[in-house]
Amino acid sequence: MNKHWKYLVVKVPTGLMGGFKPEALQEELDKHGRAGWELVNLIHATPTVASPTLVFKKEA
């Protein structure tokens, strides 16, 4: 049986200076984990911009 996946992309909000709070990251991870999403990747567009993008998946 082939599995089918749904994906969710979430950008963690940044502060005025471009940084993010670890608590905000933890909140996003917990919120989506409770909804059945599994984190599969964390993306930083550039090393100088701290706005991580989270990629989740769950079975469709």
Backbone as XML, in Angstrom:
<?xml version="1.0"?>
<chain id="A" units="angstrom">
  <residue number="1" name="MET">
    <atom name="N" x="0.841" y="-1.178" z="0.000"/>
    <atom name="CA" x="0.000" y="0.000" z="0.000"/>
    <atom name="C" x="0.891" y="1.248" z="0.000"/>
  </residue>
  <residue number="2" name="ASN">
    <atom name="N" x="0.602" y="2.160" z="-0.892"/>
    <atom name="CA" x="1.360" y="3.407" z="-0.956"/>
    <atom name="C" x="0.807" y="4.404" z="0.051"/>
  </residue>
  <residue number="3" name="LYS">
    <atom name="N" x="1.696" y="5.058" z="0.764"/>
    <atom name="CA" x="1.276" y="6.105" z="1.685"/>
    <atom name="C" x="1.200" y="7.427" z="0.936"/>
  </residue>
  <residue number="4" name="HIS">
    <atom name="N" x="0.242" y="8.234" z="1.316"/>
    <atom name="CA" x="0.112" y="9.576" z="0.764"/>
    <atom name="C" x="0.311" y="10.552" z="1.913"/>
  </residue>
  <residue number="5" name="TRP">
    <atom name="N" x="1.025" y="11.638" z="1.634"/>
    <atom name="CA" x="1.382" y="12.588" z="2.684"/>
    <atom name="C" x="0.794" y="13.958" z="2.401"/>
  </residue>
  <residue number="6" name="LYS">
    <atom name="N" x="0.474" y="14.662" z="3.464"/>
    <atom name="CA" x="0.134" y="16.081" z="3.398"/>
    <atom name="C" x="1.311" y="16.812" z="4.028"/>
  </residue>
  <residue number="7" name="TYR">
    <atom name="N" x="1.593" y="18.003" z="3.534"/>
    <atom name="CA" x="2.703" y="18.789" z="4.059"/>
    <atom name="C" x="2.202" y="20.141" z="4.545"/>
  </residue>
  <residue number="8" name="LEU">
    <atom name="N" x="2.886" y="20.663" z="5.533"/>
    <atom name="CA" x="2.549" y="21.961" z="6.109"/>
    <atom name="C" x="3.842" y="22.744" z="6.273"/>
  </residue>
  <residue number="9" name="VAL">
    <atom name="N" x="3.858" y="23.984" z="5.802"/>
    <atom name="CA" x="5.026" y="24.858" z="5.926"/>
    <atom name="C" x="4.641" y="26.024" z="6.833"/>
  </residue>
  <residue number="10" name="VAL">
    <atom name="N" x="5.444" y="26.228" z="7.890"/>
    <atom name="CA" x="5.150" y="27.256" z="8.884"/>
    <atom name="C" x="6.393" y="28.111" z="9.094"/>
  </residue>
  <residue number="11" name="LYS">
    <atom name="N" x="6.254" y="29.413" z="8.953"/>
    <atom name="CA" x="7.354" y="30.342" z="9.218"/>
    <atom name="C" x="7.227" y="30.814" z="10.669"/>
  </residue>
  <residue number="12" name="VAL">
    <atom name="N" x="8.302" y="30.668" z="11.432"/>
    <atom name="CA" x="8.299" y="31.098" z="12.831"/>
    <atom name="C" x="8.425" y="32.616" z="12.848"/>
  </residue>
  <residue number="13" name="PRO">
    <atom name="N" x="7.538" y="33.308" z="13.555"/>
    <atom name="CA" x="7.587" y="34.776" z="13.567"/>
    <atom name="C" x="8.888" y="35.296" z="14.174"/>
  </residue>
  <residue number="14" name="THR">
    <atom name="N" x="9.374" y="36.384" z="13.603"/>
    <atom name="CA" x="10.607" y="36.998" z="14.091"/>
    <atom name="C" x="10.294" y="38.299" z="14.807"/>
  </residue>
  <residue number="15" name="GLY">
    <atom name="N" x="11.238" y="38.742" z="15.602"/>
    <atom name="CA" x="11.099" y="40.013" z="16.299"/>
    <atom name="C" x="11.533" y="41.172" z="15.426"/>
  </residue>
  <residue number="16" name="LEU">
    <atom name="N" x="11.576" y="42.346" z="16.000"/>
    <atom name="CA" x="11.942" y="43.558" z="15.254"/>
    <atom name="C" x="13.363" y="43.507" z="14.710"/>
  </residue>
  <residue number="17" name="MET">
    <atom name="N" x="14.254" y="42.855" z="15.446"/>
    <atom name="CA" x="15.652" y="42.789" z="15.018"/>
    <atom name="C" x="15.944" y="41.554" z="14.167"/>
  </residue>
  <residue number="18" name="GLY">
    <atom name="N" x="14.916" y="40.810" z="13.809"/>
    <atom name="CA" x="15.094" y="39.652" z="12.931"/>
    <atom name="C" x="15.313" y="38.345" z="13.663"/>
  </residue>
  <residue number="19" name="GLY">
    <atom name="N" x="15.502" y="38.369" z="14.982"/>
    <atom name="CA" x="15.705" y="37.134" z="15.729"/>
    <atom name="C" x="14.381" y="36.515" z="16.134"/>
  </residue>
  <residue number="20" name="PHE">
    <atom name="N" x="14.441" y="35.312" z="16.638"/>
    <atom name="CA" x="13.228" y="34.664" z="17.129"/>
    <atom name="C" x="13.490" y="34.125" z="18.520"/>
  </residue>
  <residue number="21" name="LYS">
    <atom name="N" x="12.421" y="33.974" z="19.268"/>
    <atom name="CA" x="12.528" y="33.443" z="20.611"/>
    <atom name="C" x="12.401" y="31.924" z="20.558"/>
  </residue>
  <residue number="22" name="PRO">
    <atom name="N" x="13.271" y="31.209" z="21.272"/>
    <atom name="CA" x="13.151" y="29.743" z="21.296"/>
    <atom name="C" x="11.766" y="29.291" z="21.765"/>
  </residue>
  <residue number="23" name="GLU">
    <atom name="N" x="11.122" y="30.093" z="22.627"/>
    <atom name="CA" x="9.785" y="29.747" z="23.104"/>
    <atom name="C" x="8.779" y="29.730" z="21.953"/>
  </residue>
  <residue number="24" name="ALA">
    <atom name="N" x="8.942" y="30.642" z="20.995"/>
    <atom name="CA" x="8.048" y="30.694" z="19.834"/>
    <atom name="C" x="8.231" y="29.441" z="18.977"/>
  </residue>
  <residue number="25" name="LEU">
    <atom name="N" x="9.474" y="29.006" z="18.819"/>
    <atom name="CA" x="9.756" y="27.785" z="18.065"/>
    <atom name="C" x="9.136" y="26.583" z="18.772"/>
  </residue>
  <residue number="26" name="GLN">
    <atom name="N" x="9.326" y="26.496" z="20.084"/>
    <atom name="CA" x="8.778" y="25.393" z="20.869"/>
    <atom name="C" x="7.252" y="25.366" z="20.777"/>
  </residue>
  <residue number="27" name="GLU">
    <atom name="N" x="6.641" y="26.538" z="20.823"/>
    <atom name="CA" x="5.179" y="26.631" z="20.730"/>
    <atom name="C" x="4.670" y="26.086" z="19.405"/>
  </residue>
  <residue number="28" name="GLU">
    <atom name="N" x="5.336" y="26.456" z="18.309"/>
    <atom name="CA" x="4.930" y="25.968" z="16.984"/>
    <atom name="C" x="5.102" y="24.458" z="16.887"/>
  </residue>
  <residue number="29" name="LEU">
    <atom name="N" x="6.235" y="23.946" z="17.380"/>
    <atom name="CA" x="6.482" y="22.502" z="17.331"/>
    <atom name="C" x="5.429" y="21.742" z="18.137"/>
  </residue>
  <residue number="30" name="ASP">
    <atom name="N" x="5.148" y="22.201" z="19.349"/>
    <atom name="CA" x="4.161" y="21.535" z="20.197"/>
    <atom name="C" x="2.762" y="21.586" z="19.596"/>
  </residue>
  <residue number="31" name="LYS">
    <atom name="N" x="2.383" y="22.761" z="19.087"/>
    <atom name="CA" x="1.036" y="22.946" z="18.525"/>
    <atom name="C" x="0.794" y="21.980" z="17.364"/>
  </residue>
  <residue number="32" name="HIS">
    <atom name="N" x="1.732" y="21.910" z="16.453"/>
    <atom name="CA" x="1.542" y="21.069" z="15.280"/>
    <atom name="C" x="1.761" y="19.591" z="15.605"/>
  </residue>
  <residue number="33" name="GLY">
    <atom name="N" x="2.622" y="19.298" z="16.565"/>
    <atom name="CA" x="2.811" y="17.916" z="17.005"/>
    <atom name="C" x="1.533" y="17.351" z="17.611"/>
  </residue>
  <residue number="34" name="ARG">
    <atom name="N" x="0.845" y="18.158" z="18.417"/>
    <atom name="CA" x="-0.427" y="17.718" z="19.009"/>
    <atom name="C" x="-1.483" y="17.447" z="17.930"/>
  </residue>
  <residue number="35" name="ALA">
    <atom name="N" x="-1.373" y="18.133" z="16.809"/>
    <atom name="CA" x="-2.327" y="17.954" z="15.711"/>
    <atom name="C" x="-1.922" y="16.805" z="14.781"/>
  </residue>
  <residue number="36" name="GLY">
    <atom name="N" x="-0.847" y="16.077" z="15.134"/>
    <atom name="CA" x="-0.450" y="14.914" z="14.353"/>
    <atom name="C" x="0.607" y="15.156" z="13.291"/>
  </residue>
  <residue number="37" name="TRP">
    <atom name="N" x="1.143" y="16.366" z="13.233"/>
    <atom name="CA" x="2.179" y="16.691" z="12.253"/>
    <atom name="C" x="3.542" y="16.291" z="12.789"/>
  </residue>
  <residue number="38" name="GLU">
    <atom name="N" x="4.400" y="15.802" z="11.906"/>
    <atom name="CA" x="5.773" y="15.421" z="12.246"/>
    <atom name="C" x="6.739" y="16.383" z="11.547"/>
  </residue>
  <residue number="39" name="LEU">
    <atom name="N" x="7.665" y="16.964" z="12.306"/>
    <atom name="CA" x="8.659" y="17.860" z="11.715"/>
    <atom name="C" x="9.622" y="17.042" z="10.857"/>
  </residue>
  <residue number="40" name="VAL">
    <atom name="N" x="9.814" y="17.467" z="9.608"/>
    <atom name="CA" x="10.740" y="16.757" z="8.723"/>
    <atom name="C" x="11.909" y="17.620" z="8.271"/>
  </residue>
  <residue number="41" name="ASN">
    <atom name="N" x="11.789" y="18.941" z="8.432"/>
    <atom name="CA" x="12.887" y="19.811" z="8.027"/>
    <atom name="C" x="12.740" y="21.176" z="8.677"/>
  </residue>
  <residue number="42" name="LEU">
    <atom name="N" x="13.871" y="21.835" z="8.888"/>
    <atom name="CA" x="13.925" y="23.205" z="9.375"/>
    <atom name="C" x="14.813" y="23.959" z="8.406"/>
  </residue>
  <residue number="43" name="ILE">
    <atom name="N" x="14.311" y="25.053" z="7.848"/>
    <atom name="CA" x="15.030" y="25.779" z="6.795"/>
    <atom name="C" x="15.330" y="27.196" z="7.247"/>
  </residue>
  <residue number="44" name="HIS">
    <atom name="N" x="16.581" y="27.620" z="7.028"/>
    <atom name="CA" x="16.973" y="29.024" z="7.190"/>
    <atom name="C" x="17.347" y="29.517" z="5.797"/>
  </residue>
  <residue number="45" name="ALA">
    <atom name="N" x="16.670" y="30.559" z="5.336"/>
    <atom name="CA" x="16.927" y="31.065" z="3.985"/>
    <atom name="C" x="18.364" y="31.548" z="3.821"/>
  </residue>
  <residue number="46" name="THR">
    <atom name="N" x="18.828" y="32.318" z="4.792"/>
    <atom name="CA" x="20.215" y="32.791" z="4.782"/>
    <atom name="C" x="20.732" y="32.763" z="6.217"/>
  </residue>
  <residue number="47" name="PRO">
    <atom name="N" x="22.018" y="32.600" z="6.402"/>
    <atom name="CA" x="22.555" y="32.555" z="7.768"/>
    <atom name="C" x="22.359" y="33.854" z="8.545"/>
  </residue>
  <residue number="48" name="THR">
    <atom name="N" x="22.203" y="34.979" z="7.865"/>
    <atom name="CA" x="22.087" y="36.262" z="8.560"/>
    <atom name="C" x="20.650" y="36.611" z="8.928"/>
  </residue>
  <residue number="49" name="VAL">
    <atom name="N" x="19.694" y="35.886" z="8.412"/>
    <atom name="CA" x="18.293" y="36.150" z="8.722"/>
    <atom name="C" x="17.760" y="34.989" z="9.552"/>
  </residue>
  <residue number="50" name="ALA">
    <atom name="N" x="17.388" y="35.283" z="10.797"/>
    <atom name="CA" x="16.930" y="34.227" z="11.700"/>
    <atom name="C" x="15.415" y="34.088" z="11.654"/>
  </residue>
  <residue number="51" name="SER">
    <atom name="N" x="14.895" y="33.601" z="10.562"/>
    <atom name="CA" x="13.457" y="33.364" z="10.456"/>
    <atom name="C" x="13.259" y="31.924" z="9.984"/>
  </residue>
  <residue number="52" name="PRO">
    <atom name="N" x="13.333" y="30.990" z="10.914"/>
    <atom name="CA" x="13.244" y="29.585" z="10.503"/>
    <atom name="C" x="11.879" y="29.231" z="9.933"/>
  </residue>
  <residue number="53" name="THR">
    <atom name="N" x="11.913" y="28.361" z="8.937"/>
    <atom name="CA" x="10.705" y="27.827" z="8.340"/>
    <atom name="C" x="10.663" y="26.347" z="8.674"/>
  </residue>
  <residue number="54" name="LEU">
    <atom name="N" x="9.535" y="25.901" z="9.230"/>
    <atom name="CA" x="9.362" y="24.513" z="9.634"/>
    <atom name="C" x="8.556" y="23.777" z="8.580"/>
  </residue>
  <residue number="55" name="VAL">
    <atom name="N" x="8.975" y="22.568" z="8.234"/>
    <atom name="CA" x="8.247" y="21.739" z="7.275"/>
    <atom name="C" x="7.786" y="20.492" z="8.023"/>
  </residue>
  <residue number="56" name="PHE">
    <atom name="N" x="6.479" y="20.273" z="8.029"/>
    <atom name="CA" x="5.863" y="19.136" z="8.691"/>
    <atom name="C" x="5.203" y="18.229" z="7.658"/>
  </residue>
  <residue number="57" name="LYS">
    <atom name="N" x="4.986" y="16.965" z="8.061"/>
    <atom name="CA" x="4.200" y="16.068" z="7.211"/>
    <atom name="C" x="3.323" y="15.204" z="8.123"/>
  </residue>
  <residue number="58" name="LYS">
    <atom name="N" x="2.218" y="14.711" z="7.537"/>
    <atom name="CA" x="1.403" y="13.691" z="8.184"/>
    <atom name="C" x="0.694" y="12.922" z="7.095"/>
  </residue>
  <residue number="59" name="GLU">
    <atom name="N" x="0.311" y="11.709" z="7.445"/>
    <atom name="CA" x="-0.335" y="10.856" z="6.463"/>
    <atom name="C" x="-1.691" y="11.429" z="6.069"/>
  </residue>
  <residue number="60" name="ALA">
    <atom name="N" x="-1.946" y="11.427" z="4.779"/>
    <atom name="CA" x="-3.214" y="11.979" z="4.255"/>
    <atom name="C" x="-4.358" y="11.021" z="4.471"/>
  </residue>
</chain>
